[in-house]
């Protein structure tokens, strides 16, 4: 996934409009317009830092004259008491940007930390960690960015950038062959160039896909470890295999040791705990 600054700028604009409305009246009423100051991003947790580059964009959107001095970059390990950056400029501007910066960085850092923990669990295997579409609506790019920073690999961004035929598609299409034939016909008739991945629920469906072909990856969903090992033997390197369904840090290593190329975890985004960060005035 490439970070699209146009999408980020739209997100920042909408998020600030949601928070500021017709004005930050607390800052407007208590802080002189010409008051200048400095604040620091204080780390109150241990993990992986994420969202620094986004924070710089948010500060710039609020006030182009705000200056940010970065001390710790995205992807770096952090511990309680670290200072990640200083921001300097108009007090009102710093206060207006504060909550959006913290909300984004805390969430992204939590996801980066969780992802990094899973990546470390798989050290010594060939298996890569994938995210999913189980994300917060409107916040997907930032959550997937957090996965990237934590060392994970982004799966498709949305419904538009890949064809992923899942169990419901197969059932509605009337079977695997019907679904695959329809997908290929669709790509041909619309002159689109999209990868096709298909999910299988058992070894019989896997064999059917192997007989038909025409995919770039096969997802084995909710397979037992024994069946995954058998699936790896059946595929014999012809296609990358992605394991999915009920995977968490407690069992991810066992899935990887079955020989799959990828494990996809909704856990990275739907269960990550935000890191505790705070923006404090420097007196």
Sine and cosine of phi, psi and omega as CSV:
sin_phi,cos_phi,sin_psi,cos_psi,sin_omega,cos_omega
0.00,0.00,0.80,-0.60,0.09,-1.00
-1.00,0.00,0.62,-0.78,0.02,-1.00
-0.98,0.19,0.90,-0.43,-0.04,-1.00
-1.00,-0.06,0.95,-0.31,-0.07,-1.00
-0.91,0.42,-0.45,0.89,0.05,-1.00
-0.91,0.42,-0.66,0.75,0.04,-1.00
-0.92,0.39,-0.67,0.74,0.02,-1.00
-0.89,0.46,-0.68,0.73,0.01,-1.00
-0.90,0.44,-0.60,0.80,0.06,-1.00
-0.92,0.40,-0.67,0.74,0.05,-1.00
-0.86,0.51,-0.74,0.68,-0.03,-1.00
-0.88,0.47,-0.68,0.73,0.01,-1.00
-0.87,0.50,-0.72,0.69,-0.02,-1.00
-0.93,0.38,-0.64,0.77,-0.02,-1.00
-0.92,0.39,-0.64,0.77,0.04,-1.00
-0.92,0.38,-0.63,0.77,0.03,-1.00
-0.89,0.46,-0.63,0.78,0.03,-1.00
-0.89,0.45,-0.64,0.77,-0.10,-1.00
-1.00,0.07,-0.66,0.75,-0.13,-0.99
-1.00,0.05,-0.57,0.82,-0.03,-1.00
0.84,0.54,-0.80,-0.60,-0.01,-1.00
-1.00,-0.04,0.21,0.98,0.10,-1.00
0.51,-0.86,0.53,-0.85,0.12,-0.99
-0.99,0.11,0.99,0.12,-0.19,-0.98
-0.94,0.35,-0.42,0.91,0.07,-1.00
-0.91,0.41,-0.75,0.66,0.02,-1.00
-0.93,0.37,-0.65,0.76,-0.01,-1.00
-0.88,0.47,-0.55,0.84,-0.08,-1.00
-1.00,0.02,-0.34,0.94,-0.10,-0.99
-0.91,-0.41,-0.31,0.95,-0.08,-1.00
-0.90,-0.44,0.81,-0.59,0.05,-1.00
-0.85,0.53,0.57,-0.82,-0.07,-1.00
-0.87,0.49,-0.52,0.85,-0.06,-1.00
-0.99,-0.12,0.11,0.99,-0.02,-1.00
-0.94,0.34,0.75,-0.66,0.00,-1.00
-0.90,-0.44,0.55,-0.83,-0.03,-1.00
-0.33,-0.94,-0.18,-0.98,-0.08,-1.00
-0.59,-0.80,0.55,-0.84,0.06,-1.00
-0.65,-0.76,0.36,-0.93,0.01,-1.00
-0.82,-0.57,0.55,-0.83,0.08,-1.00
-1.00,0.01,0.95,-0.31,-0.07,-1.00
-0.99,-0.10,0.79,-0.61,0.03,-1.00
-1.00,0.05,0.79,-0.62,-0.02,-1.00
-0.84,-0.55,0.45,0.89,-0.07,-1.00
-0.41,-0.91,0.15,-0.99,0.08,-1.00
-0.93,-0.37,0.63,-0.78,0.02,-1.00
0.28,-0.96,-0.54,-0.84,0.02,-1.00
-0.90,-0.44,0.76,-0.65,-0.04,-1.00
-0.99,0.15,0.69,-0.73,0.07,-1.00
-0.53,-0.85,0.56,-0.83,0.07,-1.00
0.96,-0.28,0.07,1.00,0.01,-1.00
-0.87,0.50,-0.75,0.66,-0.03,-1.00
-0.90,0.44,-0.59,0.81,0.06,-1.00
-0.92,0.38,-0.66,0.75,0.01,-1.00
-0.85,0.53,-0.65,0.76,0.03,-1.00
-0.88,0.48,-0.63,0.78,0.02,-1.00
-0.92,0.38,-0.62,0.78,0.00,-1.00
-0.91,0.41,-0.74,0.67,0.03,-1.00
-0.85,0.53,-0.67,0.74,-0.01,-1.00
-0.92,0.40,-0.59,0.81,0.02,-1.00
-0.93,0.38,-0.58,0.82,0.02,-1.00
-0.96,0.27,-0.67,0.74,-0.07,-1.00
-0.37,-0.93,0.93,-0.37,-0.06,-1.00
-0.90,0.44,-0.27,0.96,-0.02,-1.00
-1.00,0.01,-0.10,0.99,0.06,-1.00
-0.92,0.39,0.66,-0.75,-0.03,-1.00
-0.89,-0.45,0.78,-0.63,-0.03,-1.00
-0.92,-0.39,0.79,-0.61,0.08,-1.00
-0.94,-0.34,0.94,-0.33,-0.07,-1.00
-1.00,0.09,0.78,-0.62,0.04,-1.00
-0.97,-0.25,-0.51,0.86,0.00,-1.00
-0.76,-0.65,0.77,-0.64,-0.08,-1.00
-1.00,-0.02,0.29,-0.96,0.09,-1.00
-0.82,0.58,0.68,-0.73,0.05,-1.00
1.00,-0.04,-0.15,0.99,-0.02,-1.00
-0.99,0.12,0.53,-0.85,0.10,-0.99
-0.94,0.35,0.61,-0.79,0.01,-1.00
-0.77,-0.64,0.39,-0.92,0.02,-1.00
-0.67,-0.74,0.28,-0.96,0.00,-1.00
-0.80,0.60,0.76,-0.64,0.04,-1.00
0.99,-0.14,-0.22,0.97,0.04,-1.00
-0.92,0.39,0.45,-0.89,0.15,-0.99
-0.92,-0.40,0.87,-0.49,-0.10,-0.99
-1.00,0.09,-0.59,0.81,0.03,-1.00
-0.33,-0.95,0.26,-0.97,0.20,-0.98
-0.90,-0.44,0.59,-0.81,0.13,-0.99
-0.81,-0.58,0.67,-0.74,-0.11,-0.99
-0.70,-0.72,0.64,-0.77,0.02,-1.00
0.44,-0.90,-0.52,-0.85,-0.02,-1.00
-0.92,0.40,0.76,-0.65,0.00,-1.00
-0.84,0.54,-0.70,0.72,-0.02,-1.00
-0.86,0.52,-0.67,0.74,-0.04,-1.00
-0.91,0.40,-0.68,0.74,0.02,-1.00
-0.87,0.50,-0.70,0.72,-0.04,-1.00
-0.93,0.37,-0.59,0.81,0.01,-1.00
-0.92,0.40,-0.60,0.80,-0.03,-1.00
-0.99,0.13,-0.32,0.95,-0.19,-0.98
-0.77,0.63,-0.82,0.57,-0.15,-0.99
-0.93,0.38,-0.64,0.77,0.01,-1.00
-0.91,0.42,-0.66,0.75,0.05,-1.00
-0.86,0.51,-0.74,0.67,-0.04,-1.00
-0.92,0.39,-0.71,0.71,0.00,-1.00
-0.83,0.56,-0.71,0.71,-0.04,-1.00
-0.94,0.34,-0.73,0.68,-0.07,-1.00
-0.93,0.38,-0.62,0.78,0.01,-1.00
-0.89,0.45,-0.70,0.71,-0.01,-1.00
-0.92,0.38,-0.75,0.67,-0.02,-1.00
-0.90,0.45,-0.64,0.76,0.00,-1.00
-0.92,0.39,-0.60,0.80,0.06,-1.00
-0.89,0.45,-0.67,0.74,0.02,-1.00
-0.93,0.37,-0.68,0.73,0.03,-1.00
-0.88,0.48,-0.64,0.77,0.00,-1.00
-0.91,0.41,-0.73,0.69,0.02,-1.00
-0.88,0.47,-0.70,0.71,0.01,-1.00
-0.88,0.48,-0.71,0.71,-0.02,-1.00
-0.88,0.47,-0.59,0.80,0.04,-1.00
-0.89,0.45,-0.66,0.75,0.01,-1.00
-0.93,0.36,-0.68,0.74,0.02,-1.00
-0.84,0.54,-0.68,0.74,0.01,-1.00
-0.91,0.40,-0.54,0.84,0.04,-1.00
-0.90,0.44,-0.40,0.92,-0.06,-1.00
-0.99,-0.16,0.12,0.99,0.02,-1.00
-0.85,0.53,0.70,-0.71,-0.03,-1.00
1.00,-0.07,-0.14,0.99,0.09,-1.00
-0.94,-0.33,0.16,-0.99,0.04,-1.00
-1.00,-0.02,-0.04,1.00,-0.19,-0.98
-0.98,0.20,0.72,-0.69,0.04,-1.00
-0.97,-0.23,0.46,-0.89,-0.07,-1.00
-0.99,-0.13,0.83,-0.56,0.02,-1.00
-0.94,-0.34,0.54,-0.84,0.16,-0.99
-1.00,-0.01,-0.10,-1.00,-0.02,-1.00
-0.70,-0.72,-0.13,-0.99,0.10,-1.00
-1.00,-0.02,0.19,0.98,0.04,-1.00
-0.99,0.14,0.95,0.30,-0.10,-1.00
-0.83,-0.56,0.16,-0.99,0.04,-1.00
-0.98,0.21,0.83,-0.55,0.00,-1.00
-0.80,0.60,0.75,-0.67,0.00,-1.00
1.00,0.07,-0.18,0.98,-0.08,-1.00
-0.86,-0.51,0.17,0.99,-0.16,-0.99
-0.87,0.49,-0.73,0.69,-0.05,-1.00
-0.86,0.50,-0.63,0.77,-0.02,-1.00
-0.94,0.33,-0.61,0.79,0.02,-1.00
-0.93,0.36,-0.65,0.76,0.05,-1.00
-0.94,0.34,-0.52,0.86,0.10,-0.99
-0.89,0.46,-0.67,0.74,0.05,-1.00
-0.87,0.49,-0.63,0.78,0.06,-1.00
-0.88,0.47,-0.71,0.70,0.04,-1.00
-0.83,0.55,-0.76,0.65,-0.05,-1.00
-0.88,0.47,-0.55,0.84,0.01,-1.00
-0.98,0.19,-0.05,1.00,0.04,-1.00
0.98,-0.19,0.10,1.00,0.04,-1.00
-1.00,0.04,0.06,-1.00,-0.01,-1.00
-0.90,-0.44,0.72,-0.69,0.02,-1.00
-0.98,0.22,0.74,-0.67,0.19,-0.98
-0.99,0.17,-0.26,-0.97,0.04,-1.00
-0.82,0.58,0.51,-0.86,0.01,-1.00
-0.98,0.22,-0.66,0.75,-0.04,-1.00
-0.45,-0.90,-0.34,-0.94,-0.02,-1.00
-0.97,0.22,-0.17,0.99,-0.19,-0.98
-0.99,-0.14,-0.29,0.96,-0.18,-0.98
-0.95,-0.32,0.17,0.99,0.03,-1.00
-0.20,-0.98,0.45,-0.89,0.16,-0.99
-0.98,-0.19,0.90,-0.44,0.04,-1.00
-0.86,-0.51,0.97,-0.23,-0.06,-1.00
-1.00,0.10,0.93,-0.38,-0.03,-1.00
-0.97,-0.26,-0.05,-1.00,-0.12,-0.99
-0.84,0.54,-0.68,0.74,-0.01,-1.00
-0.91,0.41,-0.59,0.81,0.06,-1.00
-0.90,0.45,-0.69,0.73,0.01,-1.00
-0.88,0.48,-0.71,0.70,-0.02,-1.00
-0.91,0.41,-0.69,0.72,0.00,-1.00
-0.93,0.37,-0.53,0.85,-0.02,-1.00
-0.98,0.17,-0.26,0.97,0.01,-1.00
1.00,-0.04,0.40,0.91,0.07,-1.00
0.78,-0.63,0.24,-0.97,-0.05,-1.00
-0.90,0.44,-0.73,0.68,-0.03,-1.00
-0.88,0.47,-0.69,0.72,0.02,-1.00
-0.87,0.49,-0.68,0.74,-0.03,-1.00
-0.91,0.41,-0.72,0.70,-0.01,-1.00
-0.92,0.39,-0.68,0.73,0.03,-1.00
-0.87,0.49,-0.69,0.72,-0.02,-1.00
-0.91,0.42,-0.63,0.78,0.00,-1.00
-0.90,0.44,-0.71,0.71,0.01,-1.00
-0.91,0.41,-0.64,0.77,0.04,-1.00
-0.90,0.43,-0.63,0.78,0.02,-1.00
-0.88,0.47,-0.73,0.69,-0.01,-1.00
-0.89,0.46,-0.64,0.77,0.01,-1.00
-0.92,0.39,-0.69,0.72,-0.07,-1.00
-0.95,0.30,-0.43,0.90,-0.01,-1.00
-0.98,-0.19,0.00,1.00,0.01,-1.00
0.83,0.56,0.66,0.76,0.04,-1.00
-0.97,-0.24,0.50,-0.87,0.03,-1.00
-0.88,-0.48,1.00,0.02,-0.03,-1.00
-0.82,-0.57,0.61,-0.79,0.10,-1.00
-0.93,0.36,0.51,-0.86,0.06,-1.00
-0.89,-0.46,0.83,-0.56,0.14,-0.99
-0.88,-0.47,0.51,-0.86,0.03,-1.00
-0.73,-0.68,0.62,-0.79,0.06,-1.00
-1.00,-0.07,0.68,-0.73,0.09,-1.00
-0.85,-0.52,0.52,-0.86,-0.09,-1.00
-0.97,-0.23,-0.23,0.97,-0.03,-1.00
-0.34,-0.94,0.10,-1.00,-0.06,-1.00
-0.93,0.37,-0.48,0.88,0.04,-1.00
-0.91,0.42,-0.71,0.71,0.06,-1.00
-0.90,0.43,-0.61,0.80,0.04,-1.00
-0.87,0.49,-0.71,0.70,0.00,-1.00
-0.88,0.48,-0.62,0.79,0.02,-1.00
-0.89,0.46,-0.68,0.74,0.03,-1.00
-0.90,0.43,-0.67,0.74,0.01,-1.00
-0.89,0.46,-0.56,0.83,0.03,-1.00
-0.94,0.34,-0.54,0.84,-0.08,-1.00
-1.00,0.02,-0.72,0.70,-0.04,-1.00
0.97,0.26,-0.34,-0.94,0.07,-1.00
0.99,0.16,0.41,0.91,0.05,-1.00
-0.79,-0.62,0.25,-0.97,0.04,-1.00
-0.96,-0.29,-0.26,0.97,0.00,-1.00
-0.35,-0.94,0.52,-0.86,0.04,-1.00
-0.88,-0.48,0.76,-0.65,0.06,-1.00
-0.98,-0.20,0.83,-0.56,0.10,-0.99
-0.99,-0.17,0.89,-0.45,-0.17,-0.99
-0.96,-0.29,0.82,-0.58,0.05,-1.00
0.83,0.55,0.62,0.78,0.08,-1.00
-0.99,0.11,0.48,-0.88,0.19,-0.98
-0.95,0.30,0.28,-0.96,0.03,-1.00
-0.86,0.50,-0.66,0.75,-0.02,-1.00
-0.88,0.47,-0.68,0.73,0.00,-1.00
-0.94,0.35,-0.56,0.83,0.05,-1.00
-0.90,0.43,-0.69,0.72,0.03,-1.00
-0.88,0.48,-0.62,0.78,0.06,-1.00
-0.92,0.40,-0.63,0.78,0.03,-1.00
-0.89,0.46,-0.66,0.75,0.02,-1.00
-0.88,0.48,-0.64,0.76,0.04,-1.00
-0.91,0.41,-0.66,0.75,-0.03,-1.00
-0.91,0.41,-0.67,0.74,-0.03,-1.00
-0.94,0.33,-0.61,0.79,0.12,-0.99
0.81,0.59,0.66,0.75,0.09,-1.00
0.99,0.14,0.01,1.00,-0.04,-1.00
-0.95,0.32,-0.52,0.85,0.02,-1.00
-0.65,-0.76,0.52,-0.85,0.16,-0.99
-0.91,0.42,0.57,-0.82,-0.01,-1.00
-0.91,-0.42,0.73,-0.68,0.05,-1.00
-0.91,-0.41,0.82,-0.58,0.09,-1.00
-1.00,-0.08,0.65,-0.76,-0.06,-1.00
-0.54,-0.84,0.36,-0.93,0.10,-0.99
0.98,-0.20,0.96,-0.27,0.09,-1.00
0.94,0.33,0.37,0.93,-0.03,-1.00
-1.00,0.00,0.72,-0.70,-0.02,-1.00
-0.59,-0.81,0.11,-0.99,0.04,-1.00
-0.84,0.55,-0.45,0.89,-0.06,-1.00
-0.96,0.29,-0.38,0.93,-0.04,-1.00
-0.78,-0.63,0.02,1.00,-0.13,-0.99
-0.89,0.46,-0.57,0.82,0.00,-1.00
-0.90,0.44,-0.65,0.76,0.01,-1.00
-0.88,0.47,-0.63,0.77,0.05,-1.00
-0.90,0.43,-0.70,0.71,-0.02,-1.00
-0.88,0.47,-0.63,0.78,-0.04,-1.00
-0.94,0.34,-0.16,0.99,0.11,-0.99
-0.97,0.24,-0.21,0.98,0.08,-1.00
0.97,-0.22,0.21,0.98,-0.01,-1.00
-0.97,0.26,0.37,-0.93,0.00,-1.00
-1.00,0.10,-0.54,0.84,-0.04,-1.00
-0.68,-0.74,0.49,-0.87,0.26,-0.96
-0.83,-0.56,0.74,-0.67,0.02,-1.00
-0.94,-0.33,0.73,-0.68,-0.09,-1.00
-0.76,-0.65,0.92,-0.39,0.19,-0.98
-0.89,0.45,-0.39,0.92,0.00,-1.00
-0.79,0.61,-0.57,0.82,-0.07,-1.00
-0.84,0.54,-0.58,0.82,-0.06,-1.00
-0.94,-0.33,-0.59,0.80,-0.07,-1.00
-1.00,0.09,-0.22,0.98,-0.04,-1.00
-0.82,-0.57,0.06,1.00,0.00,-1.00
-0.94,0.34,0.66,-0.75,0.04,-1.00
-1.00,-0.06,0.77,-0.63,0.01,-1.00
-0.88,0.47,0.60,-0.80,0.08,-1.00
-0.99,0.16,0.49,-0.87,-0.04,-1.00
-1.00,0.05,0.93,-0.36,0.04,-1.00
-0.79,-0.62,0.45,-0.89,-0.05,-1.00
-0.58,-0.82,0.64,-0.77,0.08,-1.00
-0.97,-0.23,0.90,-0.43,-0.11,-0.99
-0.87,-0.50,0.68,-0.73,0.05,-1.00
-0.90,0.44,0.64,-0.77,0.10,-1.00
-0.99,-0.16,0.91,-0.41,-0.07,-1.00
-1.00,0.06,0.00,0.00,0.00,0.00
